[in-house]
Every structure is written in structure tokens, then in C-alpha cells.
Amino acid sequence: MEMGRKMMAVVVVVLVMVLLEGSKALELCNMNEDGLMACKPAVTAPNPVTPTPECCQALSGADLTCLCSYRNSFILPSLGIDPDLAMALPAKCNLTTPTNC
């Protein structure tokens, strides 16, 4: 039950952010839209590619703990991102994956 409330809180926060930001570019966990788009081919099933240097550079500045919080949410799949591939991305970019991720 507690997990459901946390998930609802995340959804509400994201929706409020979207409404407040209006036409501004998408940003998620300190990754801007360019960084997200650079990484998308590496986290899109069924044929993910090796992450590009641009993707890894964007990911190196991201809040990985924040990204981990989206692992079980509907948000990543709604953006066309496979959560399992996304969680494997830090290791592919030689970054340390946060514990409990």
C-alpha cells in the first residue's frame, strides 16, 4: 500500500512539473532532452544499440538514484524506454550504478 502512495506522489509531482513547465524541453533527473534522446536507442527494445559517447556523457551528469526511482513506474515505458535496459546503461557507460537500483 505504501509503495502505491509513493508511486502516486511521483506521478502527481511529474504531472505538476509538466503543467508548470509548459513548452519547456523535457528534463528527467538532470538529463535534458538531448541527453535522453542520445540514450534512447540504447534503451529501446527489441534491438538496443551500444550507448554512444554522447549518451554516456549525458548519463554521467544525471542523478542516477533519481533515474532508479523510475524503474518500476509507467513513465519509462510511456517514453518508449525499456526499464531493464535503462538500468543496465550505467554499467555500459562505465559508471557506478547506485546500490539498491
C-alpha positions, 0 to 999 in steps of 0.5 A, a space after each residue: 500500500 505504501 509503495 502505491 502512495 509513493 508511486 502516486 506522489 511521483 506521478 502527481 509531482 511529474 504531472 505538476 512539473 509538466 503543467 508548470 513547465 509548459 513548452 519547456 524541453 523535457 528534463 528527467 533527473 538532470 538529463 535534458 532532452 538531448 541527453 535522453 534522446 542520445 540514450 534512447 536507442 540504447 534503451 529501446 527494445 527489441 534491438 538496443 544499440 551500444 550507448 554512444 559517447 554522447 549518451 554516456 556523457 549525458 548519463 554521467 551528469 544525471 542523478 542516477 538514484 533519481 533515474 532508479 526511482 523510475 524503474 518500476 513506474 509507467 513513465 519509462 515505458 510511456 517514453 518508449 524506454 525499456 526499464 531493464 535496459 535503462 538500468 543496465 546503461 550505467 554499467 555500459 557507460 562505465 559508471 557506478 550504478 547506485 546500490 539498491 537500483 
